[in-house]
Amino acid sequence: MGEWFGVAVRTLGCKVNQAESDAIATALAASGAAVAVEDDAHVVVINTCTVTGEADRKARKAIRHALGLPSAPTVVVTGCLAAMDPDGVASLGDRVIVEPAKDRVAARVAAIVCKPDAHQPVVTRAVARGGSRARVQVKVQDGCDTFCSYCIVPYARGAPRSVPAAEVVGRVRELADAGVAEVVLTGINIGRYDADGVTLPGLVAAVAATGVPRLRLSSIEPGDVSEELLAVAGSTPSFCRHLHVPLQSGSDTTLAAMARPYDAGTYAEVVARVRDALPGVALSSDVIVGFPGESPSDDETSRAFVDSVGFARLHVFRYSARTGTPAAERADQVPASVKAERAQAMRATGTAGAARFLASAVGSCAEMLVERVVPGERSATPVVEGTTREYLRVRAASESARPGDLLPVAIEGPASDGVVRGRLVV
Ligand code: SF4
């Protein structure tokens, strides 16, 4: 038996990165590597993101942090920053190894570490992060060629490509057999899914046929919400009535400057079709404030549009210039203080929309996927937390519920931090 070597996997950025880190951890485990927490690791794998300048900063910070750990690990850097700036990443330290191809990371690690005993227990941060593995992200697609003017992804990840449907179905079947209650089909732009003629509606139908109890899409661009997709979603009981449809701005002027391929009117039509096809659906979205050239009136228009849609959940981002994109070159950047004010106002609008959605749900019965037991007082009745099909985060008291359980829950009202109070219905 060789000396013990620990490997830790750290993930930054999006759900696609998380899914890819899970795959790296699985490959590491299969190759016999024993995976540890970062502080004990001899090799730290960092799966980076480069979607904004801020993401770059966080990735570099994570690399420096890993290099400074007492165990002096070798740091294997993969992901978007490794692809976009390999020399810059390599220059961060002698112990940095740059491997942009995620499917080669496990082999690179295996080449570094002495192979430990195959019976070594394997615990990974990436896997542990999923807790009970009640919900698992399954990556079905990568890349994008839309070239929105603020986004580095098409340069960092390249053109769209899809995982063959049979492979996706096989993976979901394995997960369902292992007791996973929900799979989230994830990709950079999953509306572009096309594997040998199977497009997203066909993939959804094929995945649903595995019998996995719940099925969700991570995000779908407005232009990809087709009638065919809505028809499949509406007739698939396991399809969760929640769609995340990125808006980015409600102002036509800003949308055009962003090179987003739709205007607010088209987006509103998509919303109407979704609500028609999937009654009770929860819509969530992303919006950027302070895009270069965004005037006070563009900002107001955007906010009014967001308010009129009434999202169940809204993620607000301050525009952050990403070197290498057209938007970053613009001279009419919005000052940071203005971006902060607009973000605050937009968040308030988002919070009001979420409150309206919650108010409409109070008194209804939903299905909760239990994800964790909330640590609390020893003497009190345990509290469990999970999500409904509509992606409401719910807490409810229960002596017996366990992560992975699907249970009926009555929605009672807001608790705190965006979590909803519920009562399990026995
Ligand atoms: S659709 Fe636009 S924002 Fe989304 S990944 Fe593609 S280029 Fe980036």
Residues whose N, C-alpha, C, O or C-beta is under 5 A from the ligand:
A	BS01	SF4	C144 T146 F147 C148 C151 V153 I188
